[in-house]
Amino acid sequence: MQRRRIGGPDGIEVSALCLGALQLGTYTDEKTSFAVLDRFVEAGGSLIDTANNYCFWEPGCTGDENETLIGRWLASRGTRDQVQIATKAGARPTRPGGTLADAEGLSAPVLREAVQGSLRRLGTDHVDLYYAHIEDRSVPVEETVGALDELVRNGTTRVLGVSNHATWRIEQARAAARAGGHTPYTCVQQRYSYLQPRFDIPLPQAGHTHATGELLDYVATEPDLTLLAYSTLLSGAYTRADKEIPAAYDHPGTPPRLAALREIAAECGATVHQVVLAWLTGHTPSVLPVVGVSTVEQLDEAIEAMDLTLTEDQRTRLTTAA
């Protein structure tokens, strides 16, 4: 699998596809989850994305489940040196049965405690990429970036990221880091796909934040910033009859884009999902897709997309369809 550097010239080299592990261990049984992780590494994949709150919203779950599953896999396979682990803090409810309204937030004491919990569940002494998961406007950005910088300086993480934040908040935090001599955020993870959303329609998933045109422009002009996109395949809604296109994408621009997507998939002898992923990776700014799967077959489809290159004409037709 192709590799790329994230977080600027001083960042880390990872696979061009990131495995979003949220499904594993909760929606997908452990045997299948381990098979997916095994196949990902076998194919040259290295970047695995999790969080300290997956999947707290499911009955009987606490948020420990996903990191703990990955920790068991790492221990059983001895693969820690072959992969980069990305995890997140800030969106874990502070009480059983809680919601994001009860989220732990991004204060310095919370971040120090949260990362230790993640390390314990993952069975490792460091992570490679650590994200501020959702916004916490009750805490000064200077406190958050200072606490995160401590984690870089003591070797707990190598790169810092931010997810589900407004663009102006990301720049505010990066400016505060520069002013304080701290490590800035150099990875941004937001929701982004080929279909373009309406921003006045709320998403059903609490906490999700779309990548806006402003964010894309910002990342394109900041050499040290990498954009990672989640929900790239809209949970299967591109291809599955039992999955509706989310309401935010229900507008007159969607049918022409879907038609262009199917036309170019046929031209390439590829699947619709593969064309979506190829469009993202060749995007300006280039996007590193975070893809969640529940089977090895779904993973193989995504891996094969990393070898698909669209022509300039195909890319133009896709981008201008409206």
Beta strands, then each sheet from edge to edge (+ up, - down):
strand 1: 3-6
strand 2: 12-15
strand 3: 18-20
strand 4: 47-49
strand 5: 84-89
strand 6: 129-132
strand 7: 159-163
strand 8: 187-191
strand 9: 226-230
strand 10: 287-292
sheet 1: 1+ 2-
sheet 2: 3+ 4+ 5+ 6+ 7+ 8+ 9+ 10+ 3+
end
